[in-house]
Amino acid sequence: MKFFLSILIVLLSFLCFAQGETDQQLAQYYYANGDYEKAEMYYERLFTKEPSKINFTRYYDCLIQTKKFKDAEKVIKKQISSNKSDQEYKVMLAVFYEENQEPEKAQKIYDELIENLQVEPNQIIGLYTVFKSKNRTDLAFLTLEKGRKILKDSYPLNFQFAEMYSAKGQTDKMINEYLDLLDINSGYSSSIQTVLSRQIDFSNDSSTEYNQLKSELLARVQKKPNEVAYSEMLIWLFIQKKNFNGALLQVQALDKRLDEQGRRVFELGKMCVENKEYETARKAFKYVTLLGEDKLYYYQAENSLLNTRFLEITSNRSYTQEELTNAIAEYQSTINRVGKKKSSLALIIELSHILAFYGNRSEEAMSNLNEALLFPELTDIQKAEIKMQLADIHVLHGDIWEASLLYMQIETAFKFEPIGHESKFKNARIFYYDGEFDFAQSQLSVLKESTSKLIANDALQLSLMITDNYGLDSNYRAMVWFSKGDLLIEQHRFNEAFQLFDSLSKEFPYHSLADEILFKKAKAMELQGRWEEAVPLLEELLKYHREDILADDALFELGDLYENHLNDKEKAADYYKTILFDFKGSLHAIESRKRFRAIRGDTSITEEDEL
């Protein structure tokens, strides 16, 4: 008998649960479809069983929608009686009276709510939030004013006041509310920065909010020079605006005031390098070195100073002959002072690259590298890095098979490492330069599966180029000429390369290499820092060869040129956007999306948009 009773109880429980689920689903269905008469019946039943806020709110709304106003007033009053501390129900009743032409009753409730506020931050903020959600900004503001009066200095309501002033368009008051928080506790700075980053358009040079914030911060820094939080906020503001020079001035002042021995300045210098603000980075690192060799960041700053100049020369190609000579002298001076040894290897490799590829002093560069190979305690990877640089210089000199031997040594020693994959790719190029296209293809096919994305992409690009153009004329002359021209560019013999390309175009006017020639010429201009001269070559490629495999590469190259060298980010964004919409399968799609978002400061284009 007990067993059957247990089974009966379980079945009844299940039936009740199932009934509850059915009521909930039907209530939601009818409510969503605007059938409030039927929805009311189910929500009344649900609210009786489970008097939650969502069930009540839906039930109450159904009564309002079906014009059962007396029932609505009755249930809301009952709900207030059962939940005396919940201010939202009282506001709902006041709104009910307003909508039913009884403004006096509504006003009385509002006045009592504000008048009876207790010295409890949660209650004050809660009522403010309810008023705001009902679009009663006037009452929300009165609540904050009363709250600030009774709380005095026990709890800041600055975030809420700032929110209200922002909604009213009173930017100056909003900014002051946020900054006043720093006087209370500097720990609020990260929260303030998060909020301000959503409210200020840093990409807009005429942003009122930015200019007002900058002016107020400068005024407070001058008025309260010992308040570090204001200086830090100003530094943050300059960095958001990419005004690294302005940030550097503030960081240096702060460094002197706090005697930080260059720590913060050095960190800003690294940030400048990441943003390709090399000139400001050099100023930062120079400041740290001038503090003296006994300071903690001296040697790091010294190495970073040289590396920044290296990046300027090799990436921006922004230098005069005098600057190049000075850079070489600075490297040599530092290496001579610290000594030629394992710890100075990075400087020696960078110097060798500058000497060979920009200073026309390859013999000196190779001598330095061969000497470095004999340093004691070098790791195998360090020896490989030296050999890689030696091999690259041999290619520059025309000793391609000497380079090939070194590349093969590295590949054999590091078959499964990125440096091994890089050397295998560079060795495949040697055979490509020499016209051994079939063997080059066999090596590139392996590399297309490389774990190094950059190498895999490079291998795929070269492989596609060979496949697309190899064997289209009876004796392969066009492809051989092109590969030799490619090698000449690698050797920085640009005039010879252009002459060979022009001869190729004249001899084979309708060959499929036409787009490749234009692209290589553009890359040659970039290698010389002649950025503007690269643009028409890429534009010509897009004009006449938009259906060929290099079209997306040309678009990405133009985007990069305008973004990083020609200072027209809007134009760069247009090129990236074209890749996203017209070349969805491009290898550049992911990077283009990333750059487009960074320039526009939004996420308006998603992967779903492109599918």
Beta strands, then each sheet from edge to edge (+ up, - down):
end
